[in-house]
């Protein structure tokens, strides 16, 4: 038996040929926290057609990512951008022509954190389930195509398994896209969540890759800085209101009291007290000895009585 030819390199277990050469580069900027790092690792585990790269410096422009994708031979990119060590942004881009979309990532829960009962085969291909609104709105239709090309594992990929045992769901609620990953139970086709889970809040869709003219801007988007500012203002308003209430109470206490006129009928049932005659003492009262202890006082009294008896006996 001879060595396999060049045409046989793309064959897979299913007998087909690997035609869809989608490769996704998943990496991040410096400054991400542990939860973002675990989420990035979970996505790499779920997407066998993904590649990893080192973290990018914050000083570099985002256009450099197109060159990194070209060097890595990738035509799609998921880039996590961290700001202020608390805000996480996700870029989904079709490199190098575009389009690209920027999202604010919220409510991130990783595989290790959730500990769900669901499980799936490593490298298996997922089904992609989309909300019906993705077919009604034009900007959602563009995002749907971007999600399909990025999250859909190519058929007959060398690192993939020829099984479909889990589903990625993209649901639109509260002007946000909710991502969930469920296992498909073979017996009754019920769903059990595996993880990870996160919420994408769309900011802008650009015509180019990581920039260019803006195709769509979300009018419902509120930046994290503005959200934190509104929270601080609400707390300050509550404190200010409490202070004003205290000041009003002080003014009420200091205010002039209304004098009620005297009622002449109040003294009807009052009986005058008897006047006692005033006694004037002409003799100075005897000074009593100041004794704190009662026992000492009794001893002094006994001594006085004994002296009196003695004087009477001698007389």
Steps between C-alpha positions, in 0.01 A plus 500: 500500500635839398496822697179708479497756224440871529134454407440269794622750764161670519293185544321431831341209681169565325660448159449861384748771417578805712397791278398777740836636614368733771755566773424722799767680701397540866719721718484810719672817610699534819315581820226235491390331822486128575134463396570637153801272464289196593224608258756531222633152578145357502432645154824350370395162640155517339635619162751250356559730201640776725858612556664679791752782517684701764337802660520825310642817654258780574715753314459317168225608266218256423595496130806294598264207569441463124873437452503254792210307343681493167814360663292239682315414176161591658212672323281560811584648838357521853689766692438578869588856598525591869468856628540633855542139622122471531344557155525226235439556129483235228584557135370259235664565167531360150863574418632680310209645297233523775236547625565503875283546809584628845311373807503567872519163679290469816401225745787265416481149651762243400487120481690448825284754681158370393553126568202405286392139450521521120796360307604461137771333298817705459525623141143412401319734263225721648159596372437876488157619617398862440214715624236581230593869527830420326304460174289816542758771578778571244777559758404176679509318164858620449593386853335163435721439197805607704407262785445211255841546339684540832329254737405234245761222488584415136392157382774236477742723694802287606463590868123459510291191577224384260227539765244767585420484871470865611341826386603865524199729552495872425192664654412870488348633822511852642692627192782255580618169353506214753739213422432153642645154431275194550555126474250306288382187684465211253204328665241778494691786329476711816759769574735521798722805536876452483645853505659747463241778495533871435301798373606716204390863493551628145680835471583548130536313174785619277542450128871422526692263724554669839396839367371682197160661433226425754221285356285491814510659845286367784277784631422303820865454596619664821872505574622351831642840602160665452330215688735538797455880489121467516531264798723752681257783420204300632686427825597866531139608435373272778760641742410856398132430556570367851701813583218724378247313715726549805532871429123539466452325835753734666321806357169371630646454850653849501182664369291729728250309707136611481386629842156377603290753689420423862164340561316665792313177577820307577512620864138419579567172677826602669471517883726749679748344745476587872743763611723384789623749759861591464708393805808704579773313692674728750739235631774361283445128442755262637754386250485131444824313476575399144563129519507285196486171685184421699689280746725790603192717555353241736829480697504876544139495624583223751798695634282804554240295685771348727632846587147611591454194729834564670422864576160403641656222719769726639238761585 
